Structures are given as structure tokens and as C-alpha cells.
């Protein structure tokens, strides 16, 4: 699996911005990716080995008006060692 397919995109919201102050970053990841793949992809893209990785799923939601549903997504919270930060706008190639 490609590195950029494992880590799809960073999730930047008000809640995740407060997590960034403590060295935690949230990314949307592929549904088939596991913790080891996420850790390895993050290390190769940003050049920093994460301290740990936590994975969770978002719930599938239905719209009451139209009957549409939002798909389930998988996200990873990547925890870095204290004092290390990343810039989400720059990617090492």
C-alpha cells in the first residue's frame, strides 16, 4: 500500500488544533491500514518516529431529510514525543 494512501489527509478542526498543542495529530487513514503501517508511513513522510498510534472509526450517519448516509471513516491519532512538532502544510518527499 502506498504511503500517501495510508495517510489520506490531516483532520484540522478546532478540537484537533487543541490536541496539536500536546503533540497529538489526527489523520484520516485507509480502512485497511493498521497501526504499524500508519506508524511507518508517518515516519517516512515526516521523518519523525511517532511515540504511539491510536485508531478509531467514525460512525455512519443518516440524513433525516433525504435518506442519504455518510460513510464510515477510519482515523488515527498520532502521538509524538514531547518537544517534537510537525508542520502539516509541508511534506517531505
C-alpha angles and dihedrals in degrees: 000000000000120000093236091048092056094051103038102175142329117258109230114187136133091266095049091046089062089050091054090065089064095046098263122129127187123215134177108235139188116280091237097048121110132202095268093052091048092049092048094046092049091050093050095045101042101022094233124109110227119232092221143341128221120193129200139166127233116227124255109249132201127210112231095211104048104018091238121144134212113226124245114260134198121225135185129209107209115201118203128198116267114281096024122109137169134212108233092203096061124064125192112230 
